[in-house]
Amino acid sequence: MGQDVEISGVSMRFNEVYAVRDINVHIQAGEFFSFLGPSGCGKTTLLRLVSGFMDPSEGQIKIGGKDMCKIGSNNRPTAMIFQNLALFPLMTVGENIGFGLEVRHVAKAKREKKVEELIELVDLYGTSDRMVSELSGGQMQRVAIARALAVNPAVLLLDEPLSALDLRLRNHMRAELRNIQRRTDVTFIYITHDQTEALTMSDRVGVMSIGKLEQVAKPDIIYNTPKTAFVASFVGESNIVDGDIIRIDGDHALLKTACGSFFCKNPQHMETGETATIFIRPETVFLATDSHAENRLTCRTKTISFEGAYAVVTLETEQGQIFTMRLNNDGSVPRIEEGENIKVRFNRENAFLLKDGGTSIA
């Protein structure tokens, strides 16, 4: 069974530079939790702090309610799967999976039984005597998972384990990882820069930027209700328009921009006169058939990229602002040609206003 992980005020400083700073998050027992962020944001450092490979400069980490201070990685109820998997090439699949048990001096019969159970769990039937080098990339991933689970960790730490796989296999392994986590009820803490991985697999996601935790929430809330401009720009695609607030209308605001004035949600309760940024998802931009609809734009179609289930349309407004519209390929949308002038719109409920700045994902 999984245990909870409580990270309280944790910072990691290298000389005067903070890799992570004042991280506070409580990961529930049996939860699939992902830390999502760009390279260099501190997510791998945070994973190493939980695993015990590093000690925090400040703050406290508890696993199952027990303070992990001064407890080394070998004595923590955790196991880690590295990005390169670190399998033993001169061992068979069964020997790799049972290695941790052998180190712990588990009896051979008990060890072999456990290996058989894990091979069944990760769907590797008939591979126990095969060398690791004979396996496919996806099979190697399964061996790494089984080896980590062999020692009955309460918390499994995964550092971008799918990054080396091709797209099709990566998609398949996402589903497999989630299924394994549900069957074992072990707490999974997953590190990734891939937003699709984080959104599809996780119970909750923590988005990180430059060592700080920007937002922690369920995947749909992260995507639909980002708390900061960074989260809105990093998670998913957005059309971004800057302007000044000229009116407040309850929970909404009217923003004056170079492209016109638009109503949108105002979750940060900004006031008239403040500079702000609207974020509009491409899938919430539609062709405007009602001449009286709010938030309308006149655009010229620059490019149309057909991607099977949908088409991505790049638009340019009369003022030179680039917009993206994603249209479902369901037969309901009139054919659009490149170079054509069209009118598009978006609903105020699908556009959110956030404080200007901090949108860089570098």
Secondary structure as the mmCIF struct_conf table of DSSP 4:
data_model
#
loop_
_struct_conf.conf_type_id
_struct_conf.id
_struct_conf.beg_label_comp_id
_struct_conf.beg_label_asym_id
_struct_conf.beg_label_seq_id
_struct_conf.end_label_comp_id
_struct_conf.end_label_asym_id
_struct_conf.end_label_seq_id
STRN STRN1 VAL A 5 PHE A 14
TURN_TY1_P TURN_TY1_P1 ASN A 15 GLU A 16
STRN STRN2 VAL A 17 ILE A 27
HELX_LH_PP_P HELX_LH_PP_P1 GLN A 28 GLN A 28
TURN_TY1_P TURN_TY1_P2 ALA A 29 GLY A 30
STRN STRN3 PHE A 32 LEU A 36
TURN_TY1_P TURN_TY1_P3 SER A 39 GLY A 40
BEND BEND1 CYS A 41 GLY A 42
HELX_RH_AL_P HELX_RH_AL_P1 LYS A 43 SER A 51
TURN_TY1_P TURN_TY1_P4 GLY A 52 GLY A 52
BEND BEND2 PHE A 53 MET A 54
BEND BEND3 SER A 57 SER A 57
STRN STRN4 GLU A 58 ILE A 63
TURN_TY1_P TURN_TY1_P5 GLY A 64 GLY A 65
STRN STRN5 LYS A 66 ASP A 67
TURN_TY1_P TURN_TY1_P6 CYS A 69 LYS A 70
HELX_RH_3T_P HELX_RH_3T_P1 SER A 73 ASN A 75
BEND BEND4 ARG A 76 PRO A 77
STRN STRN6 THR A 78 ILE A 81
TURN_TY1_P TURN_TY1_P7 GLN A 83 ASN A 84
TURN_TY1_P TURN_TY1_P8 PRO A 89 LEU A 90
BEND BEND5 MET A 91 MET A 91
STRN STRN7 THR A 92 THR A 92
HELX_RH_AL_P HELX_RH_AL_P2 VAL A 93 VAL A 103
TURN_TY1_P TURN_TY1_P9 ARG A 104 HIS A 105
HELX_RH_AL_P HELX_RH_AL_P3 LYS A 108 LEU A 121
TURN_TY1_P TURN_TY1_P10 VAL A 122 ASP A 123
TURN_TY1_P TURN_TY1_P11 TYR A 125 GLY A 126
TURN_TY1_P TURN_TY1_P12 SER A 128 ASP A 129
BEND BEND6 ARG A 130 ARG A 130
STRN STRN8 MET A 131 MET A 131
HELX_RH_3T_P HELX_RH_3T_P2 VAL A 132 GLU A 134
BEND BEND7 LEU A 135 LEU A 135
HELX_RH_AL_P HELX_RH_AL_P4 GLY A 137 LEU A 149
TURN_TY1_P TURN_TY1_P13 ALA A 150 VAL A 151
BEND BEND8 ALA A 154 ALA A 154
STRN STRN9 VAL A 155 ASP A 159
BEND BEND9 GLU A 160 GLU A 160
TURN_TY1_P TURN_TY1_P14 PRO A 161 ALA A 164
BEND BEND10 LEU A 165 LEU A 165
HELX_RH_AL_P HELX_RH_AL_P5 LEU A 167 THR A 184
STRN STRN10 THR A 187 THR A 192
BEND BEND11 HIS A 193 HIS A 193
HELX_RH_AL_P HELX_RH_AL_P6 GLN A 195 MET A 201
BEND BEND12 ASP A 203 ASP A 203
STRN STRN11 ARG A 204 SER A 209
TURN_TY1_P TURN_TY1_P15 ILE A 210 GLY A 211
STRN STRN12 LYS A 212 ALA A 217
HELX_RH_AL_P HELX_RH_AL_P7 PRO A 219 ASN A 224
BEND BEND13 THR A 225 THR A 225
BEND BEND14 LYS A 227 THR A 228
HELX_RH_AL_P HELX_RH_AL_P8 ALA A 229 PHE A 234
BEND BEND15 VAL A 235 GLY A 236
STRN STRN13 ASN A 239 ASP A 249
TURN_TY1_P TURN_TY1_P16 GLY A 250 ASP A 251
STRN STRN14 HIS A 252 THR A 257
TURN_TY1_P TURN_TY1_P17 ALA A 258 CYS A 259
STRN STRN15 GLY A 260 LYS A 265
TURN_TY1_P TURN_TY1_P18 PRO A 267 GLN A 268
TURN_TY1_P TURN_TY1_P19 THR A 272 GLY A 273
STRN STRN16 THR A 275 ILE A 280
HELX_RH_3T_P HELX_RH_3T_P3 PRO A 282 THR A 284
STRN STRN17 VAL A 285 LEU A 287
TURN_TY1_P TURN_TY1_P20 SER A 291 HIS A 292
BEND BEND16 GLU A 294 ASN A 295
STRN STRN18 ARG A 296 PHE A 306
BEND BEND17 GLY A 308 ALA A 309
STRN STRN19 TYR A 310 THR A 317
TURN_TY1_P TURN_TY1_P21 GLU A 318 GLN A 319
BEND BEND18 GLY A 320 GLY A 320
STRN STRN20 ILE A 322 ASN A 328
BEND BEND19 ASN A 329 GLY A 331
BEND BEND20 VAL A 333 VAL A 333
HELX_LH_PP_P HELX_LH_PP_P2 PRO A 334 ARG A 335
TURN_TY1_P TURN_TY1_P22 GLU A 338 GLY A 339
STRN STRN21 ASN A 341 PHE A 346
HELX_RH_3T_P HELX_RH_3T_P4 ARG A 348 ASN A 350
STRN STRN22 ALA A 351 LYS A 355
BEND BEND21 ASP A 356 GLY A 357
#
